[in-house]
Amino acid sequence: MVEMAIVLPVLMLLVFGTIEFGRLYNAQVTLTHAAREGIRDYAIHQDSSQAEGVARDAASPTLVTTQMAFATSACDPGDPATMTITYPFSMAIPFFQSDIVTLSGEGVMRCGG
């Protein structure tokens, strides 16, 4: 019983830490995918509000899209344009203080003429 009381908190920390790392990694991959989709639309249509909508749609099943912040560079024909999306991710491990990590995803694509 004493051994279980000593080992159980460490084991639970490892299990919940692994789960939270998986959630964080999934959010990072989703954010990068959304930035790529958004910059692809921006490079073709050169409309930043439409590109942000495309990026929000790409991230909507996984992330809360109202918390996403966008930064898009100018789109001159032949030059690369970038879209950077930042997102505050809240880690929730039981019995520990909830920490917020700011994730960012970036997409780069050459603008069309």
For each residue, the residues with C-beta under 8 A, 3 or more apart:
1: 4 5
2: 5 6
3: 6 7
4: 1 7 8
5: 1 2 8
6: 2 3 9 10
7: 3 4 10 11
8: 4 5 11 12
9: 6 12 13
10: 6 7 13 14
11: 7 8 14 15
12: 8 9 15 16 94
13: 9 10 16 17 93
14: 10 11 17 18
15: 11 12 18 19
16: 12 13 19 20 93 94
17: 13 14 20 21 93
18: 14 15 21 22
19: 15 16 22 23
20: 16 17 23 24 91 92 93
21: 17 18 24 25
22: 18 19 25 26
23: 19 20 26 27 89 91
24: 20 21 27 28 89 91 101 103
25: 21 22 28 29
26: 22 23 29 30 62
27: 23 24 30 31 62 63 87 89 103
28: 24 25 31 32 103 105
29: 25 26 32 33
30: 26 27 33 34 58 59 62 63 105
31: 27 28 34 35 59 63 68 85 87 103 104 105
32: 28 29 35 36 105 106 107
33: 29 30 36 37 58 59 105
34: 30 31 37 38 55 56 58 59 63 68 85 105
35: 31 32 38 39 55 83 84 85 105 106 107
36: 32 33 39 40 107 109
37: 33 34 40 41 54 55 57 58 107
38: 34 35 41 42 51 52 54 55 58 70 72 83 85 107
39: 35 36 42 43 51 72 81 82 83 107 108 109
40: 36 37 43 44 54 107 109
41: 37 38 44 45 47 50 51 54 55
42: 38 39 45 46 47 48 50 51 72 75 81 83 109
43: 39 40 46 75 81 109 110 111 112
44: 40 41 112
45: 41 42 50 51
46: 42 43 75 111
47: 41 42 50 51
48: 42 51 52 70 72
49: 52 53
50: 41 42 45 47 53 54
51: 38 39 41 42 45 47 48 54 55 72 83
52: 38 48 49 55 56 70 72
53: 49 50 56 57
54: 37 38 40 41 50 51 57 58
55: 34 35 37 38 41 51 52 58 59 68 70 83 85
56: 34 52 53 59 60 65 68
57: 37 53 54 60
58: 30 33 34 37 38 54 55
59: 30 31 33 34 55 56 62 63 65 68 85
60: 56 57 63 65
61:
62: 26 27 30 59
63: 27 30 31 34 59 60 67 68 87
64: 67 68
65: 56 59 60 68
66:
67: 63 64 87 88
68: 31 34 55 56 59 63 64 65 85 86 87
69: 85 86 87
70: 38 48 52 55 83 84 85
71: 83 84 85 86
72: 38 39 42 48 51 52 75 81 82 83 84
73: 81 82 83
74: 79 81
75: 42 43 46 72 79 81 111
76: 79 81 111
77: 111 112 113
78: 110 111 113
79: 74 75 76 110 111
80: 108 109 110 111
81: 39 42 43 72 73 74 75 76 108 109 110 111
82: 39 72 73 106 107 108
83: 35 38 39 42 51 55 70 71 72 73 106 107
84: 35 70 71 72 104 105 106
85: 31 34 35 38 55 59 68 69 70 71 104 105 106
86: 68 69 71 102 103 104
87: 27 31 63 67 68 69 102 103 104 105
88: 67 100 101 102 103
89: 23 24 27 100 101 102 103
90: 98 99 100 101
91: 20 23 24 98 99 100 101
92: 20 98
93: 13 16 17 20 96 98
94: 12 16
95:
96: 93 99
97:
98: 90 91 92 93
99: 90 91 96
100: 88 89 90 91
101: 24 88 89 90 91
102: 86 87 88 89
103: 24 27 28 31 86 87 88 89
104: 31 84 85 86 87
105: 28 30 31 32 33 34 35 84 85 87
106: 32 35 82 83 84 85
107: 32 35 36 37 38 39 40 82 83
108: 39 80 81 82
109: 36 39 40 42 43 80 81
110: 43 78 79 80 81
111: 43 46 75 76 77 78 79 80 81
112: 43 44 77
113: 77 78
